[in-house]
């Protein structure tokens, strides 16, 4: 753990809190696809006290799975609040037991099956554009990550100024388990985690709890969920847009926590040894070697996970994280949009639909990946994900000329 703390202090951590101040999805979901009534504004509720405005993700029956309508409404709300002199800062939270379990992959699955690719494009465009607006928001932002925060759910919160984790927080980027790539800005924020923790999380889809999010820099504050009403009441009294005042209120209730002895953060030396390799094959070989040599439970479970997820997703996600380390948030989002469209067209592979079918829709938990092994994934297949879209297919257009790019300082 001392080594992990040293890495953070040396500047190898996310430091997202500092980034934003200077800069102006997926788990097992209930079987509920989008309905006509779901498109109404009640998917995102609004609360307001004093100088604060709160957006509440409100699809608790499906763990607040993110939709096109949510992305569009949040864009509209955030733009209006940014321009409103009576709004000092913004709060984002979820209703029920989740913050947000990621994108509504069940709806995406059915859209693809019905050939509604344009609707899929609208979803990714709405989601990624909102993430960019959040990452360049002019006003302080507080995300309350109480409960499940996975995939796109992490993407629509982590670029903000402050992130509160609790004892109920469960973070993960499990896209490789459903044959997709690590998206929604994850190639940016995961690539800036200490050491090679980002590669580990992206490839395995392993979970972090609230204290681990705090220790890794993914969260800026931690408090027990029972104290959330107190912090929300405190925030409701603030009559300024000064981020230091918002931070002081959060600090007042924040708790000091440390990962327990079984945390992956206690294994950073071994993790870096295995996940620093250049290729997926070398990473798997390294983990397998350590598992055989040490019989370590973490190595064995990590190896099992690497062998059960989509081989193609492993190679695509590893390259995405490595490229994201040298790109800004907007550059990552534009590239991820391109990758997402390539991943749903079935021209390269059907892994996304197969992964969702096996793990969420039919739940036989036996996906038939294509290709079936990392050795069969060619460089050309991976390259196609990163290739420019056709001349008739526009890239994601973000308002970069109007908003300062989210970059490291």
HUURDA-V724684 format. One record per pair of residues at least 24 apart in sequence whose ideal C-beta (glycine too) atoms are under 10 Angstrom apart, sorted by the first residue. I is the first residue (numbers start at 1). J is the second residue. Records with the same first field share a line. If there is no record, write none. Layout:
BEGIN
I->J, J
END
This chain:
BEGIN
1->215, 258, 259, 261, 263, 265, 266, 267, 268
2->268
3->194, 195, 265, 266, 268, 269, 272
4->194, 195, 197, 215, 216, 259, 263, 264, 265, 266, 267, 268, 269, 271
5->194, 215, 258, 265, 268
6->194, 268
7->193, 194, 195, 197, 216, 268, 272
8->193, 194, 215, 216, 217
10->194
11->194, 408
12->192, 193, 194, 195, 197, 217
13->192, 193, 194, 195, 197, 215, 216, 217, 218
14->158, 188, 189, 190, 191, 192, 193, 194, 197, 198, 216, 217, 218, 219, 220
15->192, 217, 408, 409
16->135, 158, 159, 160, 161, 162, 163, 188, 189, 192, 193, 217, 218, 219, 220, 406, 408
17->160, 161, 162, 163, 217, 219, 220, 221, 243, 247
18->161, 217, 220, 408, 409
19->135, 159, 161, 188, 189, 192, 329, 406, 407, 408, 409
20->134, 135, 136, 137, 140, 141, 158, 159, 160, 161, 162, 220, 243, 406
21->140, 161, 162, 243, 244, 247, 409
22->404, 406, 407, 408, 409
23->135, 136, 137, 138, 159, 161, 328, 329, 403, 404, 405, 406, 407, 408, 409
24->82, 135, 136, 137, 138, 139, 403, 404, 406
25->65, 66, 100, 101, 102, 103, 104, 105, 127, 149, 150, 151, 152, 153, 154, 155, 156, 172, 173, 174, 175, 178, 180, 182, 183, 184, 186
26->65, 101, 102, 103, 104, 105, 108, 150, 151, 152, 153, 172, 173, 174, 175, 176, 177, 178, 180, 183, 184, 205, 355, 356, 359, 360
27->63, 65, 98, 101, 102, 105, 148, 149, 150, 151, 153, 170, 172, 174, 177, 178, 205, 207, 359, 360
28->63, 101, 105, 150, 174, 177, 178, 359, 360, 363, 365
29->61, 62, 63, 65, 98, 101, 102, 103, 104, 105, 106, 107, 148, 150, 356, 359, 360, 361
30->61, 62, 63, 65, 101, 106, 360
31->62, 106, 360, 361, 362, 363
32->59, 61, 62, 63, 65, 104, 106, 107
33->62, 65, 104, 105, 106, 107, 108, 109, 110, 111, 361
34->59, 62, 65, 67, 68, 69, 104, 106, 107, 108, 110, 111, 119, 123
35->107
38->62, 67, 69, 70, 104, 107
39->67, 68, 69, 70, 72, 73
40->69, 73
41->69, 70, 72, 73, 76, 77
42->69, 73
43->67, 68, 69, 70, 71, 72, 73, 74
44->69, 70, 71, 72, 73, 74, 76, 77, 92
45->73, 93, 95
46->73, 77, 81
47->91, 93, 232, 236
48->81, 86, 87, 91, 236
49->91, 232, 233, 235, 236, 237, 238
50->86, 87, 88, 89, 235, 236, 237, 238, 239, 240
51->84, 85, 86, 87, 88, 89, 139, 235, 236, 237, 238, 239, 240, 241, 245, 246
52->81, 87, 88, 89, 90, 91, 140, 142, 232, 235, 236, 237, 238, 239, 241, 246
53->77, 78, 80, 81, 84, 86, 87, 88, 89, 90, 91, 92, 139
54->89, 90, 91, 92, 93, 142, 144, 232, 235, 236
55->81, 90, 91, 92, 93, 94, 143
56->91, 92, 93, 94, 95, 144
57->92, 93, 94, 95, 96, 98, 99, 100, 101, 153, 156, 157
58->94, 95, 96
59->94, 95, 96, 98, 100, 101, 104
60->94, 95, 96, 97, 98, 147
61->95, 96
62->96, 98, 101, 104, 106, 107
63->94, 96, 97, 98, 99, 100, 101, 102, 104, 147, 148, 150, 153
64->93, 94, 95, 96, 97, 98, 99, 100, 101, 102, 104, 147, 148, 149, 153
65->98, 100, 101, 102, 103, 104, 105, 106, 107, 108, 150, 151, 152, 153
66->100, 101, 102, 103, 104, 105, 107, 123, 126, 127, 130, 151, 152, 153, 155, 156, 184
67->103, 104, 107, 108, 123, 126, 127
68->103, 104, 107, 108, 111, 119, 120, 121, 122, 123, 124, 125, 126, 127
69->104, 122, 123, 126
70->100, 103, 104, 123, 126, 127, 130, 152, 156
71->103, 122, 123, 124, 125, 126, 127, 128, 129, 130, 131, 133, 152, 156
72->122, 125, 126, 127, 129, 130
73->126, 130
74->126, 127, 129, 130, 131, 133, 134, 156
75->126, 129, 130, 132, 133, 134
76->130
77->130
78->130, 133, 134, 137, 138, 139, 141
79->133, 137, 399
81->137, 138, 139
82->133, 136, 137, 138, 139, 403
83->138
84->139
85->241
86->239, 241
87->139, 241
88->139, 140, 235, 238, 239, 240, 241, 242, 243, 245, 246
89->137, 139, 140, 141, 142, 161, 162, 235, 238, 240, 241, 242, 243, 245, 246
90->134, 137, 139, 140, 141, 142, 143, 160, 161
91->140, 141, 142, 143, 144, 160, 162, 164, 231, 232, 235, 236, 246
92->134, 141, 142, 143, 144, 145, 156, 157, 160, 163
93->142, 143, 144, 145, 146, 147, 157, 164, 228, 232
94->143, 144, 145, 146, 147, 148, 149, 153, 157
95->147
96->146, 147, 148
97->146, 147, 148, 168, 170
98->145, 146, 147, 148, 149, 150, 153, 168, 170
99->143, 144, 145, 146, 147, 148, 149, 150, 153, 154, 156, 157, 163, 164, 165, 166, 168, 169, 170, 171
100->143, 145, 147, 148, 149, 150, 151, 152, 153, 154, 155, 156, 157
101->147, 148, 149, 150, 151, 152, 153, 170, 172, 174
102->127, 148, 149, 150, 151, 152, 153, 154, 155, 156, 172, 173, 174, 175, 178, 180, 183, 184
103->127, 150, 151, 152, 153, 155, 156, 175, 180, 183, 184, 340
104->152
105->151, 152, 175, 178, 180, 352, 353, 355, 356, 359, 360, 361
106->356, 360, 361
108->180, 340, 344, 352, 353, 356
109->178, 344, 352, 353, 354, 355, 356, 357, 360, 361
110->353, 356, 361
111->344
112->344, 345, 346, 350, 352, 353, 356
113->353, 356, 357, 361
117->341, 344, 345, 346
120->340, 341, 344, 345
121->337, 340, 341, 344, 393, 394, 396
123->152, 340, 344
124->152, 183, 184, 333, 336, 337, 338, 339, 340, 341, 343, 344, 396
125->337, 340, 341, 394, 396, 397, 398
127->152, 155, 156, 183, 184, 185, 333, 336, 337, 340
128->152, 155, 156, 183, 184, 185, 330, 332, 333, 334, 336, 337, 340, 396, 398
129->333, 337, 396, 397, 398, 399
130->155, 156, 159, 184
131->155, 156, 157, 158, 159, 160, 183, 184, 185, 186, 188, 329, 330, 332, 333, 336, 398, 406
132->159, 185, 329, 330, 332, 333, 334, 396, 398, 399, 400, 403, 405, 406
133->159, 398, 399, 403
134->158, 159, 160, 161, 185, 329, 406
135->159, 160, 185, 188, 189, 328, 329, 330, 332, 333, 398, 403, 404, 405, 406
136->329, 330, 398, 399, 400, 402, 403, 404, 405, 406
137->161, 403, 406
138->241, 403, 404
139->241, 243, 246
140->238, 240, 241, 242, 243, 244, 245, 246, 247
141->243, 246
142->220, 221, 231, 232, 235, 243, 246, 247, 249, 250
143->219, 220
144->169, 221, 223, 225, 228, 231, 232, 235
145->169, 170, 171, 210, 213, 218, 219, 221, 222
146->210, 223, 225, 228
147->225
148->172, 207
149->208, 210, 213, 218, 219
150->174, 175, 205, 207
151->175, 178, 180, 182, 183, 184, 186, 205
152->183, 184, 185, 186
153->184
154->184, 185, 186, 189, 190, 201, 208, 213, 218
155->182, 183, 184, 185, 186, 188, 189, 333, 336
156->184, 185
157->185, 218, 219
158->184, 185, 186, 188, 189, 190, 213, 217, 218, 219
159->184, 185, 188, 189, 329, 333, 406
160->220
161->220, 243, 246, 247, 250
162->219, 220, 221, 243, 246, 247, 249, 250
163->213, 214, 217, 218, 219, 220, 221, 222, 250
164->210, 213, 214, 219, 220, 221, 222, 223, 225, 228, 231, 250, 253, 254
165->208, 209, 210, 211, 212, 213, 214, 218, 219, 220, 221, 222, 223, 225, 257
166->209, 210, 211, 213, 219, 221, 222, 223, 224, 225, 226, 227, 228, 255
167->209, 210, 211, 222, 223, 224, 225, 226, 227, 255, 257
168->209, 210, 224, 225, 226, 228
169->207, 208, 209, 210, 211, 212, 213, 214, 218, 219, 222, 225
170->207, 208, 209, 210, 213
171->201, 206, 207, 208, 209, 210, 212, 213, 216, 218, 219
172->201, 204, 205, 206, 207, 208
173->198, 201, 202, 203, 204, 205, 206, 207, 208, 317, 321
174->201, 202, 204, 205, 206, 207, 305, 309, 355, 359
175->202, 205, 309, 310, 313, 316, 317, 343, 352, 355
176->202, 203, 204, 205, 305, 306, 308, 309, 310, 311, 312, 313, 314, 315, 316, 317, 318, 351, 355
177->204, 205, 305, 308, 309, 310, 313, 355, 356, 358, 359, 360, 365, 367
178->205, 309, 310, 313, 351, 352, 353, 354, 355, 356, 357, 358, 359, 360, 367
179->309, 310, 311, 312, 313, 316, 343, 349, 350, 351, 352, 353, 354, 355, 356, 357, 358, 359, 367, 369, 370
180->310, 312, 313, 316, 317, 339, 340, 343, 344, 351, 352, 355, 356
181->310, 312, 313, 314, 315, 316, 317, 318, 319, 320, 321, 336, 339, 340, 342, 343, 351, 352, 385
182->313, 316, 317, 318, 320, 321, 324, 336, 339
183->317, 320, 332, 333, 335, 336, 337, 339, 340, 343
184->332, 333, 336, 340
185->324, 329, 330, 332, 333, 336, 406
186->317, 320, 321, 324, 332, 336
187->317, 319, 320, 321, 322, 323, 324, 325, 327, 329, 331, 332, 333, 335, 336, 339
188->320, 321, 324, 325, 327, 328, 329, 330, 331, 332, 333, 335, 336, 406
189->217, 218, 324, 329, 332
190->216, 218, 317, 320, 321, 324, 325
191->320, 321, 322, 323, 324, 325, 326, 327, 332
192->217, 321, 324, 325, 408
193->217, 218, 321
194->265, 268, 271, 272
195->265, 268, 269, 271, 272, 273, 275, 276
196->268, 271, 272, 273, 274, 275, 276, 277, 283, 321
197->264, 265, 268, 271, 272, 275
198->275, 321, 322, 324, 325
199->271, 272, 274, 275, 276, 277, 280, 283, 317, 318, 321, 322, 325
200->264, 267, 268, 271, 272, 274, 275, 283, 287, 302, 305, 306, 321
201->264, 275, 317, 321
202->275, 313, 314, 317, 318, 320, 321, 324
203->275, 280, 283, 284, 287, 302, 305, 306, 309, 313, 314, 315, 317, 318, 321
204->264, 275, 287, 301, 302, 303, 304, 305, 306, 308, 309, 314
205->305, 306, 308, 309, 313, 317
206->264, 298, 301, 302, 305
207->264
208->259, 263, 264, 265
209->257, 259, 260, 263
210->255, 257
211->255, 256, 257, 258, 259, 260, 263, 265
212->257, 258, 259, 260, 263, 264, 265, 266
213->257, 259
214->254, 255, 256, 257, 258, 259
215->257, 258, 259, 263, 265, 266
216->259, 263, 264, 265, 268
219->254, 257
220->247, 250, 251, 254
221->247, 250, 251, 253, 254, 255
222->253, 254, 255, 256, 257
223->250, 252, 253, 254, 255, 257
224->253, 255, 257
227->253, 254, 255
228->253
262->297, 298
263->298
264->298, 302
266->298
267->296, 298, 299, 302
270->294, 296, 298, 299, 302
271->298, 299, 302
274->299, 302, 303, 306
275->302, 318, 321
277->318
278->318, 322
279->314, 315, 318, 319, 374
280->306, 311, 312, 313, 314, 315, 316, 317, 318, 319, 374, 375, 377, 382
281->311, 314, 315, 373, 374, 375, 377
283->314, 318, 374
284->311, 314, 374
306->374
307->373, 374
308->365, 366, 367, 369
309->351, 355, 367, 369
310->349, 351, 352, 354, 355, 367, 369, 370, 371, 372, 374, 377
311->349, 351, 369, 370, 371, 372, 373, 374, 375, 376, 377, 381
312->343, 348, 349, 351, 352, 369, 370, 371, 372, 374, 376, 377, 378, 381, 382, 385
313->343, 349, 351, 352, 355, 369, 377, 385
314->369, 374, 377, 382
315->371, 374, 377, 378, 379, 381, 382, 385
316->342, 343, 348, 349, 351, 377, 381, 382, 383, 384, 385, 386
317->385
318->382
319->382, 383, 385, 386
320->382, 385, 386
323->386
327->407
328->400, 405, 406, 407, 408
329->398, 405, 406, 407, 408
330->396, 398, 399, 400, 403, 404, 405, 406, 407
331->398, 400, 405, 406, 407
332->406
333->396, 398, 406
334->395, 396, 397, 398, 400
335->385, 386, 395, 396
336->385, 396
337->389, 394, 395, 396, 397, 398
338->385, 386, 387, 388, 389, 393, 395, 396
339->384, 385, 386, 387
340->385, 396
341->385, 389, 390, 393, 395, 396
342->384, 385, 386, 387, 389
343->384, 385
345->384, 393
347->384
348->380, 381, 382, 383, 384, 385
349->377, 381, 384, 385
END
